[in-house]
Amino acid sequence: MASNLRAFWNSPVGPKTSHFWGPVANWGFVAAGLMDMKKPPEMISGNMTADLHGWCNLETIYFFVAMHPMRPYSYGNSPVGQRGMDRRG
């Protein structure tokens, strides 16, 4: 078990690299957007919602145009960004 953990830690896509933390941060944005859906509209920051919407749309375009194998990431981003703008009004 320790050797497997060490191999993962030192791998080219392990937690020492942006290849690991990039998707973690990406899904963190999606989780934040989903959590905002439970809040009343008055409690949601307009600036943060606009930023989340812009980021989700840019990522969706990037994943569809530049990185075809990464399309599953856009399936989470696009609806969250659109739903956030719907809630904002």
LINURPE-V382632 format. One record per residue. N is the residue number from 1. OMEGA is omega in degrees with one decimal (* if undefined). D_FIRST is the distance of its C-alpha to the first C-alpha in Angstrom with 1 decimal. Layout:
<<N;OMEGA;D_FIRST> <N;OMEGA;D_FIRST>>
This chain:
<<1;-179.2;0.0> <2;179.7;3.8> <3;176.5;5.5> <4;178.4;5.2> <5;178.7;6.3> <6;178.6;8.6> <7;177.5;9.9> <8;-178.8;10.7> <9;-176.7;12.3> <10;-177.8;14.4> <11;-179.6;15.3> <12;177.1;19.0> <13;-179.0;18.5> <14;-174.6;15.9> <15;175.8;16.9> <16;-172.0;19.0> <17;175.8;21.4> <18;176.8;24.2> <19;177.2;22.8> <20;-172.5;20.2> <21;177.4;22.6> <22;177.2;25.7> <23;177.4;24.7> <24;178.3;23.4> <25;179.8;26.8> <26;-179.9;28.6> <27;172.4;27.4> <28;175.8;28.1> <29;178.6;31.7> <30;179.2;31.8> <31;178.4;30.5> <32;178.1;33.2> <33;178.3;35.8> <34;179.0;34.9> <35;178.6;35.2> <36;-179.5;38.6> <37;-179.8;39.9> <38;-177.7;39.9> <39;173.4;42.1> <40;-176.6;45.9> <41;-179.6;47.2> <42;-176.5;48.9> <43;-175.4;45.6> <44;179.2;44.1> <45;178.8;44.6> <46;-179.8;46.7> <47;179.4;45.4> <48;178.7;41.7> <49;177.9;42.5> <50;177.7;44.4> <51;179.3;41.5> <52;178.8;39.0> <53;179.3;41.4> <54;-179.9;42.0> <55;-179.4;38.3> <56;179.3;37.5> <57;177.9;40.4> <58;178.6;39.7> <59;179.1;36.1> <60;178.0;37.3> <61;-179.4;39.9> <62;-177.7;37.4> <63;-179.8;34.9> <64;-175.2;37.8> <65;-170.9;39.7> <66;-172.3;37.3> <67;-177.0;33.9> <68;179.6;34.4> <69;-176.2;30.8> <70;-177.9;30.1> <71;179.3;32.7> <72;177.1;30.3> <73;-178.4;30.0> <74;179.9;33.8> <75;175.7;33.9> <76;-175.3;32.6> <77;-173.4;34.6> <78;-179.7;38.0> <79;-179.5;38.7> <80;178.9;37.4> <81;-179.9;39.7> <82;-178.6;42.6> <83;177.6;42.2> <84;178.7;42.1> <85;176.7;45.5> <86;-178.6;46.9> <87;-177.3;46.1> <88;176.1;47.7> <89;*;50.9>>
